[in-house]
Amino acid sequence: MSGPRKVAVIGAGPAGITAAYQLSKNKDIEVELYEAASSVGGLAKSIELWNQKVDIGPHRFFSSDRDVNSLWLEVVGEEYKMVDRLTRILYSNKFFYYPLKPFDALLNLGVFEAFRCMWSFGFQRFKKKPDQRTFEGWVIGRFGRRLFEIFFKTYSEKLWGIKCSELDADFAAQRIKKLSLLEVVKNALHLTKKGEHKTLVDQFAYPLRGTGMVYENMKERILANGGKVFLGSPVKKVLTTDKTATGIELESGEIKNFDEVVSSMPLTLLVERLSDAPKNIVEHVSKLTYRNTIMVYLQVDAIDLFPDNWLYIHSENLQVGRITNFRNWVPQLYGNEKKTILAMEYWCYEQDDFWSWSEEKIIELAKAEIKMTNLIGKAEIEGGKIVRIPRCYPVYSMGYKEDLKPVEEYLTGIKALSVIGRYGAFKYNNQDHSILMGMRAAENITEGKDHDLWDINTDYDNYQESYIITSTGLEKS
Ligand SMILES: Cc1cc2nc3c(=O)[nH]c(=O)nc-3n(C[C@H](O)[C@H](O)[C@H](O)COP(=O)(O)OP(=O)(O)OC[C@H]3O[C@@H](n4cnc5c(N)ncnc54)[C@H](O)[C@@H]3O)c2cc1C
């Protein structure tokens, strides 16, 4: 009689650790989770800083998938709070609500600029629709050129480092699909269906010990279920024989045999290191590009700076793209501390000069820029720390699918290998997408299901904000 099936999971970010957690519930499976870092959570981990807790940038959890919400609640229990959401855009020294509120936006822009936006929107109705395959064309088609320039162009170009005309509309379709000027106006005039509940626009669920708590709890449960978790154990490559995954090789040189491998390690590394990957597939994967983040944390001697969870910085004269105020999440993050931690996000490519700037130089830039925003008044900045996050945004540049598709097809042809995750599968995932990928990968293994893991994210309907919040979680309205 054969024993339990052995499964290796690579990476303990939301995707990998969810897969491992789900697999660990099955007594016919022996699961081992390998993580390169010294802690779990991947990009969604929380860290201790100046006696407070912070995330790697703002991490709002939301999902329109019932299974994902149930799993999240199963792991978090009662240890979360609904946080009132306030996020605004800082542009031209003024604050604009995000999601946009048309009357607020038009009032703030002033009569001349408001007229210009409306003219540009109206004019667009009579013009030939711009190329809908690009992000620029997609947004202009729905909002007009002037609103595009004010509310989409600068921020997107800071984030992606390429012109909006070179960015694939997939990005917009995933992240701002439900947003159109008409929808925004209907909301403002209260013409949409009224509900008693708040929606994801107003509130989000946040774990009391930071976003990383979700994945720390999963780790404890995997261990309690008899699974194994190896931290500080980077995987060098997945081993294959006759187009079937047979095990993994660790960076230490150790080789381990498995019946199944679930990978959330970087897609590029996975493919390049497969012993028999064809040359053309390696070439395709090498063309997929990623954007890096440098997160600058500043410790400010004040407790009441500005009310937003985070602010999008659209001003062209500032390099920073987003500023998070961790004082406005849950009090458990800062406890008795009387100082505020802000996180300022800067984006660049690995080959950019900026990526190799010294920590001191980057902190100086962040200090100068936070003062230029007038957000901290005369408050003292008492500390600075940076976290460099390589390759954290998969860039959907025009034509990326022509390189991704053959890679997907090639990997689908390798038996006993499941590929999931944000960097793992080159998907602009939020946590919920990665959690869902992990859940579905586990179901494929334990229940013999045939979920197409490459399809998760794009087949998600009503992604954005149309879900109500109840006291026990999230439900469709
Ligand atoms: C600044 C920022 C803000 C964000 N805000 C939000 C938000 O508000 N809401 C939201 O839901 N999501 C947000 N996200 C996205 C969220 O963090 C990701 O979707 C999620 O963490 C992806 O999970 P993952 O497991 O797919 O990948 P990752 O989190 O990248 O995890 C991959 C893991 O694999 C490990 N690994 C890599 N290579 C190897 C190897 N060779 N061997 C072993 N282990 C390896 C890594 O160390 C890492 O732990 C944000 C991300 C960033 C960067």
The ligand as an SDF file (V2000), in Angstrom:
LIG
                    3D

 53 58  0  0  0  0  0  0  0  0999 V2000
    3.3700   48.1060   -1.4150 C   0  0  0  0  0  0  0  0  0  0  0  0
    2.3450   47.0340   -1.6040 C   0  0  0  0  0  0  0  0  0  0  0  0
    1.0380   47.2790   -1.2140 C   0  0  0  0  0  0  0  0  0  0  0  0
    0.0750   46.2910   -1.3600 C   0  0  0  0  0  0  0  0  0  0  0  0
   -1.2060   46.5510   -0.9490 N   0  0  0  0  0  0  0  0  0  0  0  0
   -2.1180   45.5760   -0.9710 C   0  0  0  0  0  0  0  0  0  0  0  0
   -3.4300   45.7930   -0.4590 C   0  0  0  0  0  0  0  0  0  0  0  0
   -3.7890   46.8800   -0.0120 O   0  0  0  0  0  0  0  0  0  0  0  0
   -4.3030   44.7580   -0.4660 N   0  0  0  0  0  0  0  0  0  0  0  0
   -3.9490   43.5210   -0.9460 C   0  0  0  0  0  0  0  0  0  0  0  0
   -4.7650   42.5960   -0.8580 O   0  0  0  0  0  0  0  0  0  0  0  0
   -2.7270   43.2940   -1.4810 N   0  0  0  0  0  0  0  0  0  0  0  0
   -1.8090   44.2890   -1.5050 C   0  0  0  0  0  0  0  0  0  0  0  0
   -0.5570   44.0650   -2.0310 N   0  0  0  0  0  0  0  0  0  0  0  0
   -0.3020   42.8080   -2.7410 C   0  0  0  0  0  0  0  0  0  0  0  0
    0.0250   41.6230   -1.8330 C   0  0  0  0  0  0  0  0  0  0  0  0
    1.1170   41.9290   -1.0010 O   0  0  0  0  0  0  0  0  0  0  0  0
    0.3650   40.4570   -2.7280 C   0  0  0  0  0  0  0  0  0  0  0  0
   -0.6980   40.2100   -3.6100 O   0  0  0  0  0  0  0  0  0  0  0  0
    0.6100   39.1560   -1.9990 C   0  0  0  0  0  0  0  0  0  0  0  0
    1.5510   39.2980   -0.9820 O   0  0  0  0  0  0  0  0  0  0  0  0
    1.1030   38.1380   -3.0150 C   0  0  0  0  0  0  0  0  0  0  0  0
    1.2770   36.9050   -2.3910 O   0  0  0  0  0  0  0  0  0  0  0  0
    2.1550   35.7880   -3.1030 P   0  0  0  0  0  0  0  0  0  0  0  0
    2.2310   34.6560   -2.1840 O   0  0  0  0  0  0  0  0  0  0  0  0
    1.5980   35.5770   -4.4500 O   0  0  0  0  0  0  0  0  0  0  0  0
    3.5820   36.4550   -3.3320 O   0  0  0  0  0  0  0  0  0  0  0  0
    4.6450   37.0500   -2.2630 P   0  0  0  0  0  0  0  0  0  0  0  0
    3.9460   37.7910   -1.1890 O   0  0  0  0  0  0  0  0  0  0  0  0
    5.6140   37.7570   -3.1070 O   0  0  0  0  0  0  0  0  0  0  0  0
    5.2660   35.7370   -1.6410 O   0  0  0  0  0  0  0  0  0  0  0  0
    6.2070   34.9410   -2.3160 C   0  0  0  0  0  0  0  0  0  0  0  0
    7.0790   34.2570   -1.2680 C   0  0  0  0  0  0  0  0  0  0  0  0
    7.9690   33.3510   -1.8990 O   0  0  0  0  0  0  0  0  0  0  0  0
    9.2350   33.4470   -1.2930 C   0  0  0  0  0  0  0  0  0  0  0  0
   10.2390   32.9810   -2.2440 N   0  0  0  0  0  0  0  0  0  0  0  0
   10.6650   33.5900   -3.3700 C   0  0  0  0  0  0  0  0  0  0  0  0
   11.5860   32.8430   -3.9800 N   0  0  0  0  0  0  0  0  0  0  0  0
   11.7380   31.7300   -3.2430 C   0  0  0  0  0  0  0  0  0  0  0  0
   12.5660   30.5730   -3.3670 C   0  0  0  0  0  0  0  0  0  0  0  0
   13.4040   30.4280   -4.3790 N   0  0  0  0  0  0  0  0  0  0  0  0
   12.4660   29.6300   -2.4120 N   0  0  0  0  0  0  0  0  0  0  0  0
   11.6160   29.7680   -1.3690 C   0  0  0  0  0  0  0  0  0  0  0  0
   10.8410   30.8450   -1.1980 N   0  0  0  0  0  0  0  0  0  0  0  0
   10.8900   31.8060   -2.1320 C   0  0  0  0  0  0  0  0  0  0  0  0
    9.3610   34.9280   -0.9640 C   0  0  0  0  0  0  0  0  0  0  0  0
   10.3420   35.1610    0.0290 O   0  0  0  0  0  0  0  0  0  0  0  0
    7.9420   35.2460   -0.4950 C   0  0  0  0  0  0  0  0  0  0  0  0
    7.8090   35.0250    0.8840 O   0  0  0  0  0  0  0  0  0  0  0  0
    0.4220   45.0490   -1.9360 C   0  0  0  0  0  0  0  0  0  0  0  0
    1.7420   44.8080   -2.3330 C   0  0  0  0  0  0  0  0  0  0  0  0
    2.6920   45.7930   -2.1900 C   0  0  0  0  0  0  0  0  0  0  0  0
    4.1040   45.5290   -2.6370 C   0  0  0  0  0  0  0  0  0  0  0  0
  1  2  1  0
  2  3  1  0
  2 52  2  0
  3  4  2  0
  4  5  1  0
  4 50  1  0
  5  6  2  0
  6  7  1  0
  6 13  1  0
  7  8  2  0
  7  9  1  0
  9 10  1  0
 10 11  2  0
 10 12  1  0
 12 13  2  0
 13 14  1  0
 14 15  1  0
 14 50  1  0
 15 16  1  0
 16 17  1  0
 16 18  1  0
 18 19  1  0
 18 20  1  0
 20 21  1  0
 20 22  1  0
 22 23  1  0
 23 24  1  0
 24 25  2  0
 24 26  1  0
 24 27  1  0
 27 28  1  0
 28 29  2  0
 28 30  1  0
 28 31  1  0
 31 32  1  0
 32 33  1  0
 33 34  1  0
 33 48  1  0
 34 35  1  0
 35 36  1  0
 35 46  1  0
 36 37  1  0
 36 45  1  0
 37 38  2  0
 38 39  1  0
 39 40  1  0
 39 45  2  0
 40 41  1  0
 40 42  2  0
 42 43  1  0
 43 44  2  0
 44 45  1  0
 46 47  1  0
 46 48  1  0
 48 49  1  0
 50 51  2  0
 51 52  1  0
 52 53  1  0
M  END
$$$$
